[in-house]
Amino acid sequence: MATKNTGFTIEAELREETGRGAARRLRRAGKVPAIIYGGDKPDLPITLDDIAMRKPLEDAAFYTSLLKIKIKGKRAAETVLLKDAQWHPVREHIMHLDFHRVSAGDTVTVEVPVHPLHHEKCPGVVQGGRLDLVRHVLEITCRANAIPDAIEVECGSLELGDTIHVDDLTLPEGVEVPHEVNFTVLNLAAPKGAAEAGTEESEEGGEAADAS
């Protein structure tokens, strides 16, 4: 499975003013409003530096890692998971971040991406098929300190028409995908022309049978 990056540490300051007006003023000053909540402790409104946050927010591992937030004036860092990121709909600018307090041994529910492996040279693709990723992310439960960066799916032996369901996945130890239905994660679809030809042949066969 993908290697976990556990080295994210964020510098923050306490935020005295809250509300939309205060948030707009912070953004104009190059700050990102955020909040830390949960863990049977009071909510902590904080501010982050906009420029400093750009690089971690571009790293996919940031969204599935335990994070350390060091708040100016406080000795102990907060251990958190990023629970929500609000982006400007046009400018792709971060507007607000929500962090949830966790301990390393807590069981958490998070979404992680699905990464197909070695599908480029699998028999089905060599024959002209295409990989159809039905589920781009999966909701998983696991310990907070054991969240995989992604669920990797071995696709090197897929043939045309093969399908991988959730029950077919090899998950890391301690990771579960809650589900009631054995849903499709991905499949190897036949080339478009071949699929259409197969449909036409099926229809022609049915017409011949009706005529007889």
KAKAGI-V918651 format. One line per field, one symbol per residue. ss: DSSP state (2 for helix, 1 for strand, 0 for the rest). A space follows every 50 residues. Layout:
ss->???
This chain:
ss->00000000111111000002222222220011111110000001111112 22222220022222001111100000011111111110000001111111 10000011111111111022202222000111100011111112220001 11110000000011122200000001000000011111100222222222 222222222220
